[in-house]
C-alpha cells in the first residue's frame, strides 16, 4: 500500500485555502456591519456627539446610521461565504453529482 503524498498535499492546501476564504469573507461581512454612521458637523465646525457614550453593556451597533454601501457589502460577503460552503458540500457528497 502506497500513499500518494502529492495528492495529500493538494487536498490539504485546498482545504486550508478554502477555510481561509470562507472565514475571511464572513469576518469581512461582520466588519462591514460594524461601520458606524458619519458624524454630523455642526455650524461651529465641531462634530455632534454620536449618541450616548458606549460601555461594555451596550455594545450593539445601530443599524439606522450604517451607510447603505456597508450593508450591501456585508450581505454580498455573507452570500459569497454561503456559496463557498454550499459548493464544498456539493463536492463532498457524491450523491449530489449528476454527471
LUMDRENDO-481614 format. One record per residue: residue number from 1; residue in one letter; x negated, y negated, z negated of N, C-alpha, C in turn. Coordinates in nm, 4 decimals, always signed. Each point is the difference from the previous one (the first is absolute). Layout:
BEGIN
   resi   resn       n.xx       n.yy       n.zz      ca.xx      ca.yy      ca.zz       c.xx       c.yy       c.zz
    NUM      a          X          Y          Z          X          Y          Z          X          Y          Z
...
! end
This chain:
BEGIN
   resi   resn       n.xx       n.yy       n.zz      ca.xx      ca.yy      ca.zz       c.xx       c.yy       c.zz
      1      x    -0.0851    +0.1176    +0.0000    +0.0851    -0.1176    +0.0000    -0.0892    -0.1233    +0.0000
      2      x    +0.0217    -0.0855    +0.0961    -0.0786    -0.1223    +0.0069    +0.0925    -0.1207    -0.0155
      3      x    -0.0546    -0.1014    -0.0546    +0.0745    -0.1239    -0.0208    -0.0458    -0.1006    +0.1042
      4      x    +0.0964    -0.0579    +0.0691    -0.0311    -0.1041    +0.0974    -0.0123    -0.1326    -0.0762
      5      x    -0.1225    -0.0346    -0.0379    -0.0226    -0.1165    -0.0848    +0.0310    -0.1304    +0.0713
      6      x    -0.0188    -0.0033    +0.1298    +0.0303    -0.1227    +0.0739    +0.1503    -0.0283    -0.0023
      7      x    +0.0804    +0.1050    +0.0142    +0.1454    -0.0173    -0.0081    +0.0406    -0.0448    -0.1400
      8      x    -0.0669    +0.0552    -0.1012    +0.0273    -0.0402    -0.1375    -0.0304    -0.1483    -0.0210
      9      x    -0.1130    -0.0457    +0.0536    -0.0385    -0.1413    -0.0141    +0.0982    -0.0901    +0.0741
     10      x    +0.0454    +0.0419    +0.1173    +0.0955    -0.0795    +0.0771    +0.1319    -0.0135    -0.0749
     11      x    +0.0498    +0.1095    -0.0563    +0.1245    -0.0049    -0.0763    -0.0172    -0.0859    -0.1253
     12      x    -0.1133    +0.0123    -0.0665    -0.0253    -0.0802    -0.1195    -0.0029    -0.1491    +0.0332
     13      x    -0.0707    -0.0370    +0.1068    -0.0083    -0.1410    +0.0380    +0.1353    -0.0537    +0.0467
     14      x    +0.0759    +0.0811    +0.0721    +0.1330    -0.0434    +0.0441    +0.0918    -0.0231    -0.1197
     15      x    -0.0059    +0.0877    -0.0988    +0.0821    -0.0178    -0.1196    -0.0435    -0.1225    -0.0798
     16      x    -0.1300    -0.0223    -0.0096    -0.0521    -0.1148    -0.0727    +0.0405    -0.1317    +0.0666
     17      x    -0.0146    -0.0072    +0.1313    +0.0370    -0.1216    +0.0731    +0.1509    -0.0219    -0.0049
     18      x    +0.0772    +0.1061    +0.0147    +0.1460    -0.0128    -0.0044    +0.0466    -0.0496    -0.1354
     19      x    -0.0546    +0.0538    -0.1052    +0.0380    -0.0450    -0.1346    -0.0391    -0.1456    -0.0217
     20      x    -0.1163    -0.0388    +0.0482    -0.0431    -0.1392    -0.0155    +0.0906    -0.0948    +0.0775
     21      x    +0.0435    +0.0402    +0.1184    +0.0883    -0.0852    +0.0800    +0.1354    -0.0164    -0.0674
     22      x    +0.0578    +0.1096    -0.0476    +0.1313    -0.0073    -0.0636    -0.0063    -0.0841    -0.1276
     23      x    -0.0996    +0.0217    -0.0819    -0.0137    -0.0766    -0.1240    -0.0262    -0.1474    +0.0299
     24      x    -0.0807    -0.0278    +0.1001    -0.0289    -0.1392    +0.0356    +0.1234    -0.0713    +0.0522
     25      x    +0.0779    +0.0648    +0.0853    +0.1221    -0.0619    +0.0504    +0.0991    -0.0276    -0.1124
     26      x    +0.0160    +0.0960    -0.0899    +0.0950    -0.0174    -0.1102    -0.0449    -0.1116    -0.0944
     27      x    -0.1289    -0.0031    -0.0321    -0.0483    -0.1041    -0.0916    +0.0033    -0.1371    +0.0662
     28      x    -0.0232    -0.0064    +0.1310    +0.0120    -0.1269    +0.0709    +0.1446    -0.0484    +0.0000
     29      x    +0.0943    +0.0917    +0.0140    +0.1414    -0.0369    -0.0090    +0.0358    -0.0550    -0.1372
     30      x    -0.0513    +0.0618    -0.1045    +0.0249    -0.0516    -0.1357    -0.0641    -0.1367    -0.0169
     31      x    -0.1189    -0.0183    +0.0578    -0.0673    -0.1294    -0.0098    +0.0798    -0.1088    +0.0712
     32      x    +0.0585    +0.0324    +0.1154    +0.0834    -0.0974    +0.0702    +0.1238    -0.0360    -0.0819
     33      x    +0.0546    +0.0960    -0.0729    +0.1172    -0.0307    -0.0832    -0.0348    -0.0883    -0.1190
     34      x    -0.1267    -0.0056    -0.0367    -0.0412    -0.0790    -0.1156    -0.0398    -0.1429    +0.0369
     35      x    +0.0129    -0.0377    +0.1258    -0.0368    -0.1365    +0.0405    +0.1051    -0.0966    -0.0520
     36      x    -0.0419    -0.0998    -0.0777    +0.0983    -0.0952    -0.0544    +0.0344    -0.1076    +0.1027
     37      x    +0.1014    -0.0771    -0.0336    +0.0390    -0.1126    +0.0847    -0.1033    -0.1108    -0.0102
     38      x    -0.0057    -0.0851    +0.1037    -0.0902    -0.1143    -0.0056    +0.0496    -0.0990    -0.1030
     39      x    -0.0910    -0.0634    -0.0731    +0.0429    -0.1003    -0.0968    +0.0523    -0.1247    +0.0708
     40      x    +0.0964    -0.0650    -0.0628    +0.0623    -0.1195    +0.0569    -0.0809    -0.1217    -0.0422
     41      x    -0.0377    -0.0825    +0.0986    -0.0747    -0.1223    -0.0301    +0.0984    -0.1105    -0.0352
     42      x    -0.0237    -0.0641    -0.1143    +0.0852    -0.1099    -0.0444    -0.0441    -0.1297    +0.0656
     43      x    +0.0773    -0.1076    -0.0222    -0.0280    -0.1284    +0.0633    -0.1342    -0.0586    -0.0445
     44      x    -0.0424    +0.0292    -0.1224    -0.1265    -0.0564    -0.0477    -0.1217    +0.0831    +0.0415
     45      x    +0.0195    +0.1034    +0.0783    -0.1110    +0.0792    +0.0504    -0.0306    +0.1245    -0.0814
     46      x    +0.0606    +0.0141    -0.1154    -0.0223    +0.1195    -0.0807    +0.0991    +0.1079    +0.0420
     47      x    -0.0276    +0.1195    -0.0428    +0.0889    +0.1106    +0.0321    +0.0954    +0.0262    -0.1149
     48      x    +0.1248    +0.0302    +0.0350    +0.1012    +0.0302    -0.1006    -0.0317    +0.1358    -0.0617
     49      x    +0.0276    +0.0174    -0.1280    -0.0219    +0.1316    -0.0599    +0.0895    +0.1031    +0.0665
     50      x    -0.0528    +0.1173    +0.0163    +0.0697    +0.1080    +0.0691    +0.0765    +0.0850    -0.1005
     51      x    +0.0946    -0.0585    -0.0676    +0.0791    +0.0722    -0.0977    -0.0713    +0.0080    -0.1337
     52      x    +0.0543    +0.0766    -0.0914    -0.0631    +0.0126    -0.1323    -0.1322    +0.0750    +0.0088
     53      x    -0.0851    -0.0246    -0.0973    -0.1281    +0.0699    -0.0001    +0.0240    +0.1496    -0.0187
     54      x    -0.0859    +0.0779    +0.0602    +0.0178    +0.1454    -0.0034    -0.0690    +0.0587    -0.1213
     55      x    +0.0555    +0.1068    -0.0491    -0.0618    +0.0741    -0.1088    +0.0040    +0.1483    +0.0348
     56      x    -0.0483    +0.0825    -0.0915    -0.0085    +0.1436    +0.0269    +0.1358    +0.0670    +0.0099
     57      x    +0.1009    -0.0580    -0.0628    +0.1307    +0.0638    -0.0004    +0.0844    -0.0387    +0.1206
     58      x    -0.0372    -0.1062    +0.0689    +0.0822    -0.0487    +0.1099    -0.0860    -0.0125    +0.1251
     59      x    -0.0466    +0.1117    +0.0542    -0.0884    -0.0029    +0.1159    +0.0698    +0.0417    +0.1284
     60      x    +0.1311    -0.0121    +0.0063    +0.0703    +0.0332    +0.1228    -0.0212    -0.1106    +0.1023
     61      x    -0.0191    +0.0382    +0.1250    -0.0169    -0.0973    +0.1061    +0.1370    -0.0342    +0.0547
     62      x    +0.0293    -0.1274    +0.0088    +0.1291    -0.0458    +0.0482    +0.0042    +0.0115    +0.1521
     63      x    +0.1006    +0.0675    +0.0531    +0.0091    +0.0200    +0.1443    +0.0523    -0.1228    +0.0726
     64      x    +0.0554    -0.0957    -0.0716    +0.0596    -0.1166    +0.0642    -0.1065    -0.0886    +0.0630
     65      x    -0.1128    -0.0202    -0.0671    -0.0993    -0.0926    +0.0492    -0.1029    +0.0611    +0.0924
     66      x    +0.0035    +0.1290    +0.0235    -0.1004    +0.0655    +0.0835    +0.0203    -0.0414    +0.1450
     67      x    -0.1085    -0.0289    +0.0712    +0.0138    -0.0342    +0.1422    +0.0549    +0.1180    +0.0810
     68      x    +0.0741    -0.0338    +0.1040    +0.0633    +0.1040    +0.0813    -0.1047    +0.0889    +0.0680
     69      x    -0.1109    -0.0584    +0.0437    -0.1027    +0.0799    +0.0675    -0.0592    +0.1041    -0.0933
     70      x    -0.0080    -0.0335    -0.1309    -0.0552    +0.0955    -0.0958    +0.0955    +0.1186    -0.0196
     71      x    +0.1291    -0.0289    -0.0040    +0.0977    +0.1076    -0.0151    +0.0019    +0.0899    +0.1232
     72      x    -0.0054    -0.0616    +0.1182    -0.0013    +0.0792    +0.1234    -0.1274    +0.0843    +0.0083
     73      x    -0.1128    -0.0597    -0.0344    -0.1268    +0.0742    +0.0029    +0.0011    +0.1158    -0.0990
     74      x    +0.0566    -0.0221    -0.1182    +0.0083    +0.1075    -0.0990    +0.0857    +0.1144    +0.0517
     75      x    +0.1130    -0.0324    +0.0615    +0.0867    +0.1055    +0.0533    -0.0670    +0.0747    +0.1147
     76      x    -0.0765    -0.0705    +0.0825    -0.0742    +0.0676    +0.1082    -0.1034    +0.0958    -0.0588
     77      x    -0.0727    -0.0449    -0.1025    -0.1009    +0.0869    -0.0627    +0.0648    +0.1226    -0.0639
     78      x    +0.1127    -0.0193    -0.0678    +0.0696    +0.1137    -0.0602    +0.0509    +0.0954    +0.1081
     79      x    +0.0527    -0.0547    +0.1089    +0.0486    +0.0841    +0.1094    -0.1115    +0.0806    +0.0641
     80      x    -0.1159    -0.0638    +0.0213    -0.1133    +0.0723    +0.0576    -0.0509    +0.1095    -0.0926
     81      x    +0.0002    -0.0261    -0.1307    -0.0449    +0.1049    -0.0923    +0.0988    +0.1167    -0.0017
     82      x    +0.1285    -0.0292    +0.0110    +0.0996    +0.1080    +0.0073    -0.0182    +0.0793    +0.1294
     83      x    -0.0271    -0.0690    +0.1104    -0.0243    +0.0704    +0.1270    -0.1224    +0.0908    -0.0082
     84      x    -0.1055    -0.0474    -0.0652    -0.1202    +0.0827    -0.0163    +0.0303    +0.1257    -0.0808
     85      x    +0.0769    -0.0156    -0.1056    +0.0357    +0.1151    -0.0828    +0.0856    +0.0982    +0.0791
     86      x    +0.0969    -0.0511    +0.0769    +0.0863    +0.0890    +0.0779    -0.0786    +0.0738    +0.1092
     87      x    -0.0944    -0.0671    +0.0637    -0.0834    +0.0674    +0.0997    -0.0847    +0.1084    -0.0675
     88      x    -0.0521    -0.0276    -0.1189    -0.0768    +0.1003    -0.0732    +0.0843    +0.1214    -0.0350
     89      x    +0.1232    -0.0240    -0.0432    +0.0900    +0.1118    -0.0312    +0.0305    +0.0788    +0.1266
     90      x    +0.0218    -0.0721    +0.1102    +0.0267    +0.0670    +0.1277    -0.1171    +0.0885    +0.0419
     91      x    -0.1222    -0.0480    -0.0201    -0.1169    +0.0788    +0.0395    -0.0243    +0.1197    -0.0918
     92      x    +0.0414    -0.0105    -0.1254    -0.0240    +0.1084    -0.0950    +0.1006    +0.1133    +0.0162
     93      x    +0.1273    -0.0318    +0.0249    +0.1054    +0.1009    +0.0049    +0.0135    +0.0522    +0.1427
     94      x    -0.0357    +0.1275    +0.0244    +0.0055    +0.0524    +0.1371    +0.1423    +0.0154    +0.0529
     95      x    +0.0986    +0.0100    -0.0850    +0.1376    +0.0148    +0.0459    +0.0535    -0.1233    +0.0687
     96      x    -0.0657    -0.1125    -0.0162    +0.0438    -0.1227    +0.0631    -0.0573    -0.0190    +0.1408
     97      x    -0.0936    +0.0853    +0.0381    -0.0609    -0.0110    +0.1330    +0.0903    +0.0666    +0.1009
     98      x    +0.0455    -0.0785    +0.0955    +0.0976    +0.0514    +0.0973    -0.0627    +0.0425    +0.1306
     99      x    -0.1291    -0.0083    +0.0157    -0.0623    +0.0369    +0.1266    -0.0887    +0.1184    -0.0134
! end
